[in-house]
Amino acid sequence: MNGLQRFMGGSPGQVLLRLVVVSFIVGIVLSALGLTPWEIVDKARQLFFRIWNMGFGAIEWIWTYFLLGAVVVIPVWIILRLLNMNRS
């Protein structure tokens, strides 16, 4: 494996195909939730301005969202790592 493949986690073609498939699936889920790309960009912009305007008071607000996301992301990551160990 060369440096680019190691960085990307596989050949560029395979990674591109995986990203297209995952993007399509996430797009379906976000559409079902009624979200649009512009709403996501607007929410990110609002997040930046809230942090900027609130200063250090935003740290607690960010921490709450971090914990909310971590409750989902960390278990999924652990499961995926365990499944990948079985493949090796």
N, CA, C and O atoms as a DFTB+ gen file, in Angstrom:
352 C
 N C O
     1  1       0.841      -1.176       0.000
     2  2       0.000       0.000       0.000
     3  2       0.891       1.246       0.000
     4  3       1.785       1.364       0.839
     5  1       0.661       2.157      -0.915
     6  2       1.436       3.392      -0.920
     7  2       0.839       4.397       0.065
     8  3      -0.179       4.123       0.700
     9  1       1.477       5.556       0.187
    10  2       1.053       6.555       1.168
    11  2      -0.362       7.049       0.952
    12  3      -1.114       7.231       1.910
    13  1      -0.732       7.270      -0.310
    14  2      -2.083       7.764      -0.609
    15  2      -3.132       6.728      -0.222
    16  3      -4.150       7.065       0.384
    17  1      -2.887       5.481      -0.567
    18  2      -3.842       4.430      -0.212
    19  2      -3.931       4.260       1.296
    20  3      -5.016       4.036       1.833
    21  1      -2.809       4.363       1.978
    22  2      -2.813       4.235       3.434
    23  2      -3.599       5.395       4.051
    24  3      -4.372       5.200       4.989
    25  1      -3.395       6.599       3.519
    26  2      -4.106       7.776       4.024
    27  2      -5.605       7.651       3.788
    28  3      -6.397       7.960       4.679
    29  1      -6.003       7.204       2.607
    30  2      -7.423       7.141       2.247
    31  2      -8.115       5.901       2.806
    32  3      -9.342       5.871       2.895
    33  1      -7.357       4.890       3.178
    34  2      -7.964       3.668       3.697
    35  2      -8.305       2.667       2.611
    36  3      -9.165       1.811       2.816
    37  1      -7.667       2.752       1.485
    38  2      -7.894       1.846       0.360
    39  2      -7.574       2.569      -0.932
    40  3      -7.061       3.688      -0.929
    41  1      -7.884       1.916      -2.023
    42  2      -7.613       2.554      -3.313
    43  2      -8.574       3.723      -3.507
    44  3      -9.705       3.682      -3.022
    45  1      -8.134       4.763      -4.211
    46  2      -9.006       5.931      -4.406
    47  2     -10.363       5.586      -5.021
    48  3     -11.375       6.173      -4.640
    49  1     -10.397       4.655      -5.955
    50  2     -11.667       4.267      -6.570
    51  2     -12.618       3.633      -5.571
    52  3     -13.807       3.950      -5.548
    53  1     -12.093       2.734      -4.745
    54  2     -12.934       2.077      -3.740
    55  2     -13.432       3.075      -2.708
    56  3     -14.595       3.038      -2.306
    57  1     -12.549       3.965      -2.284
    58  2     -12.940       4.970      -1.295
    59  2     -14.001       5.894      -1.882
    60  3     -14.974       6.225      -1.205
    61  1     -13.827       6.309      -3.119
    62  2     -14.807       7.171      -3.775
    63  2     -16.163       6.478      -3.857
    64  3     -17.193       7.093      -3.580
    65  1     -16.168       5.207      -4.237
    66  2     -17.416       4.457      -4.322
    67  2     -18.089       4.363      -2.956
    68  3     -19.300       4.553      -2.849
    69  1     -17.308       4.069      -1.905
    70  2     -17.867       3.990      -0.558
    71  2     -18.447       5.335      -0.129
    72  3     -19.528       5.395       0.457
    73  1     -17.722       6.413      -0.423
    74  2     -18.214       7.738      -0.052
    75  2     -19.498       8.090      -0.788
    76  3     -20.390       8.713      -0.213
    77  1     -19.602       7.700      -2.049
    78  2     -20.822       7.958      -2.814
    79  2     -21.994       7.201      -2.200
    80  3     -23.073       7.767      -2.029
    81  1     -21.797       5.944      -1.873
    82  2     -22.878       5.121      -1.303
    83  2     -23.297       5.654       0.063
    84  3     -24.488       5.799       0.337
    85  1     -22.322       5.944       0.918
    86  2     -22.648       6.448       2.260
    87  2     -23.322       7.813       2.156
    88  3     -24.270       8.090       2.891
    89  1     -22.845       8.668       1.250
    90  2     -23.459       9.979       1.064
    91  2     -24.914       9.839       0.617
    92  3     -25.782      10.583       1.074
    93  1     -25.175       8.895      -0.266
    94  2     -26.536       8.655      -0.730
    95  2     -27.435       8.208       0.425
    96  3     -28.557       8.695       0.564
    97  1     -26.951       7.294       1.240
    98  2     -27.740       6.783       2.372
    99  2     -27.995       7.890       3.390
   100  3     -29.118       8.047       3.868
   101  1     -26.948       8.663       3.727
   102  2     -27.118       9.761       4.675
   103  2     -28.072      10.808       4.090
   104  3     -28.865      11.396       4.824
   105  1     -28.001      11.042       2.785
   106  2     -28.919      11.972       2.139
   107  2     -30.365      11.534       2.273
   108  3     -31.247      12.360       2.512
   109  1     -30.615      10.240       2.121
   110  2     -31.970       9.712       2.288
   111  2     -32.455       9.937       3.719
   112  3     -33.588      10.368       3.938
   113  1     -31.588       9.643       4.693
   114  2     -31.965       9.809       6.099
   115  2     -32.236      11.281       6.413
   116  3     -33.238      11.608       7.049
   117  1     -31.342      12.166       5.966
   118  2     -31.534      13.586       6.236
   119  2     -32.787      14.118       5.541
   120  3     -33.489      14.969       6.089
   121  1     -33.063      13.625       4.354
   122  2     -34.277      14.029       3.655
   123  2     -35.513      13.565       4.413
   124  3     -36.496      14.300       4.512
   125  1     -35.465      12.353       4.944
   126  2     -36.585      11.845       5.730
   127  2     -36.798      12.676       6.986
   128  3     -37.920      12.792       7.479
   129  1     -35.726      13.250       7.497
   130  2     -35.826      14.115       8.674
   131  2     -36.212      15.545       8.308
   132  3     -36.407      16.389       9.182
   133  1     -36.319      15.805       7.012
   134  2     -36.732      17.124       6.555
   135  2     -35.620      18.161       6.529
   136  3     -35.894      19.360       6.559
   137  1     -34.380      17.719       6.474
   138  2     -33.253      18.648       6.447
   139  2     -32.775      18.871       5.021
   140  3     -32.819      17.967       4.186
   141  1     -32.322      20.078       4.758
   142  2     -31.743      20.394       3.458
   143  2     -30.284      20.788       3.664
   144  3     -29.893      21.143       4.776
   145  1     -29.474      20.730       2.606
   146  2     -28.068      21.145       2.749
   147  2     -27.944      22.587       3.229
   148  3     -27.036      22.902       3.999
   149  1     -28.836      23.462       2.789
   150  2     -28.750      24.868       3.203
   151  2     -29.054      25.029       4.680
   152  3     -28.469      25.887       5.341
   153  1     -29.965      24.210       5.211
   154  2     -30.253      24.271       6.646
   155  2     -29.044      23.837       7.464
   156  3     -28.747      24.416       8.509
   157  1     -28.348      22.807       6.976
   158  2     -27.157      22.340       7.692
   159  2     -26.082      23.416       7.679
   160  3     -25.444      23.663       8.702
   161  1     -25.873      24.059       6.537
   162  2     -24.892      25.144       6.445
   163  2     -25.311      26.297       7.352
   164  3     -24.474      26.880       8.040
   165  1     -26.596      26.627       7.356
   166  2     -27.083      27.714       8.199
   167  2     -26.900      27.385       9.679
   168  3     -26.513      28.252      10.463
   169  1     -27.174      26.151      10.062
   170  2     -26.988      25.743      11.464
   171  2     -25.514      25.808      11.852
   172  3     -25.194      26.205      12.972
   173  1     -24.615      25.428      10.956
   174  2     -23.180      25.528      11.235
   175  2     -22.775      26.990      11.411
   176  3     -21.980      27.320      12.291
   177  1     -23.325      27.862      10.568
   178  2     -23.050      29.295      10.677
   179  2     -23.578      29.825      12.003
   180  3     -22.899      30.592      12.685
   181  1     -24.784      29.418      12.364
   182  2     -25.356      29.839      13.644
   183  2     -24.508      29.356      14.813
   184  3     -24.312      30.081      15.789
   185  1     -24.003      28.116      14.707
   186  2     -23.133      27.577      15.741
   187  2     -21.902      28.457      15.907
   188  3     -21.531      28.796      17.031
   189  1     -21.267      28.828      14.804
   190  2     -20.084      29.671      14.856
   191  2     -20.397      31.002      15.529
   192  3     -19.651      31.446      16.401
   193  1     -21.498      31.643      15.129
   194  2     -21.842      32.943      15.692
   195  2     -22.251      32.847      17.154
   196  3     -21.956      33.749      17.938
   197  1     -22.922      31.770      17.529
   198  2     -23.265      31.589      18.947
   199  2     -22.002      31.456      19.790
   200  3     -21.888      32.061      20.857
   201  1     -21.059      30.661      19.304
   202  2     -19.795      30.510      20.033
   203  2     -19.097      31.861      20.134
   204  3     -18.602      32.237      21.197
   205  1     -19.061      32.576      19.034
   206  2     -18.393      33.877      19.005
   207  2     -19.079      34.863      19.957
   208  3     -18.410      35.572      20.710
   209  1     -20.399      34.901      19.921
   210  2     -21.132      35.876      20.727
   211  2     -21.230      35.492      22.205
   212  3     -21.295      36.373      23.062
   213  1     -21.241      34.227      22.509
   214  2     -21.413      33.797      23.883
   215  2     -20.080      33.613      24.599
   216  3     -20.038      33.562      25.828
   217  1     -19.006      33.516      23.850
   218  2     -17.707      33.340      24.494
   219  2     -17.620      32.011      25.200
   220  3     -17.999      30.972      24.659
   221  1     -17.113      32.059      26.423
   222  2     -16.874      30.816      27.149
   223  2     -18.157      30.166      27.649
   224  3     -18.138      28.992      28.018
   225  1     -19.256      30.885      27.671
   226  2     -20.530      30.288      28.050
   227  2     -20.975      29.237      27.049
   228  3     -21.795      28.373      27.361
   229  1     -20.426      29.320      25.837
   230  2     -20.771      28.356      24.798
   231  2     -20.117      27.002      25.037
   232  3     -20.542      25.997      24.468
   233  1     -19.093      26.970      25.870
   234  2     -18.400      25.696      26.098
   235  2     -19.362      24.647      26.662
   236  3     -19.342      23.489      26.247
   237  1     -20.198      25.064      27.607
   238  2     -21.177      24.123      28.162
   239  2     -22.166      23.669      27.090
   240  3     -22.530      22.495      27.032
   241  1     -22.594      24.595      26.250
   242  2     -23.521      24.280      25.168
   243  2     -22.881      23.295      24.198
   244  3     -23.529      22.341      23.769
   245  1     -21.616      23.517      23.848
   246  2     -20.896      22.612      22.944
   247  2     -20.712      21.254      23.598
   248  3     -20.881      20.221      22.951
   249  1     -20.365      21.251      24.881
   250  2     -20.144      19.999      25.606
   251  2     -21.412      19.144      25.582
   252  3     -21.334      17.926      25.424
   253  1     -22.573      19.774      25.739
   254  2     -23.838      19.037      25.714
   255  2     -24.047      18.357      24.366
   256  3     -24.429      17.189      24.308
   257  1     -23.796      19.091      23.279
   258  2     -23.936      18.499      21.952
   259  2     -22.891      17.429      21.704
   260  3     -23.170      16.417      21.062
   261  1     -21.686      17.651      22.211
   262  2     -20.635      16.645      22.065
   263  2     -21.060      15.345      22.736
   264  3     -20.948      14.272      22.143
   265  1     -21.539      15.435      23.952
   266  2     -21.967      14.228      24.671
   267  2     -23.133      13.555      23.968
   268  3     -23.186      12.328      23.885
   269  1     -24.065      14.348      23.464
   270  2     -25.207      13.791      22.740
   271  2     -24.732      13.004      21.519
   272  3     -25.210      11.896      21.276
   273  1     -23.807      13.560      20.758
   274  2     -23.270      12.861      19.597
   275  2     -22.426      11.666      19.974
   276  3     -22.483      10.628      19.316
   277  1     -21.637      11.806      21.035
   278  2     -20.748      10.722      21.452
   279  2     -21.521       9.485      21.893
   280  3     -21.040       8.362      21.741
   281  1     -22.703       9.684      22.431
   282  2     -23.531       8.554      22.860
   283  2     -23.850       7.646      21.673
   284  3     -24.019       6.439      21.845
   285  1     -23.932       8.210      20.488
   286  2     -24.218       7.434      19.284
   287  2     -22.930       7.018      18.590
   288  3     -22.779       5.857      18.208
   289  1     -22.002       7.952      18.423
   290  2     -20.810       7.717      17.599
   291  2     -19.863       6.697      18.225
   292  3     -19.382       5.804      17.527
   293  1     -19.589       6.805      19.499
   294  2     -18.601       5.928      20.130
   295  2     -19.038       4.457      20.082
   296  3     -18.229       3.616      19.690
   297  1     -20.266       4.104      20.457
   298  2     -20.661       2.691      20.342
   299  2     -20.623       2.174      18.899
   300  3     -20.219       1.036      18.662
   301  1     -21.041       3.000      17.939
   302  2     -21.005       2.579      16.537
   303  2     -19.560       2.350      16.115
   304  3     -19.266       1.371      15.429
   305  1     -18.653       3.243      16.516
   306  2     -17.235       3.091      16.180
   307  2     -16.674       1.807      16.782
   308  3     -15.938       1.080      16.115
   309  1     -17.015       1.526      18.032
   310  2     -16.520       0.299      18.683
   311  2     -17.033      -0.936      17.946
   312  3     -16.276      -1.877      17.708
   313  1     -18.301      -0.933      17.590
   314  2     -18.874      -2.073      16.866
   315  2     -18.178      -2.257      15.523
   316  3     -17.837      -3.379      15.149
   317  1     -17.965      -1.158      14.792
   318  2     -17.287      -1.252      13.493
   319  2     -15.863      -1.755      13.647
   320  3     -15.408      -2.558      12.832
   321  1     -15.147      -1.306      14.670
   322  2     -13.786      -1.776      14.892
   323  2     -13.782      -3.275      15.218
   324  3     -12.923      -4.016      14.739
   325  1     -14.738      -3.711      16.027
   326  2     -14.811      -5.137      16.354
   327  2     -15.139      -5.975      15.132
   328  3     -14.591      -7.063      14.959
   329  1     -16.031      -5.476      14.280
   330  2     -16.361      -6.198      13.053
   331  2     -15.158      -6.246      12.112
   332  3     -14.942      -7.255      11.440
   333  1     -14.376      -5.174      12.056
   334  2     -13.182      -5.155      11.213
   335  2     -12.109      -6.076      11.751
   336  3     -11.323      -6.619      10.974
   337  1     -12.053      -6.269      13.067
   338  2     -11.068      -7.197      13.639
   339  2     -11.376      -8.627      13.201
   340  3     -10.464      -9.416      12.954
   341  1     -12.649      -8.953      13.108
   342  2     -13.037     -10.307      12.711
   343  2     -12.685     -10.570      11.249
   344  3     -12.443     -11.719      10.877
   345  1     -12.650      -9.528      10.409
   346  2     -12.304      -9.699       9.011
   347  2     -10.808      -9.954       8.822
   348  3     -10.402     -10.654       7.895
   349  1     -10.010      -9.391       9.693
   350  2      -8.551      -9.505       9.542
   351  2      -8.030     -10.842       9.958
   352  3      -6.825     -11.084       9.887
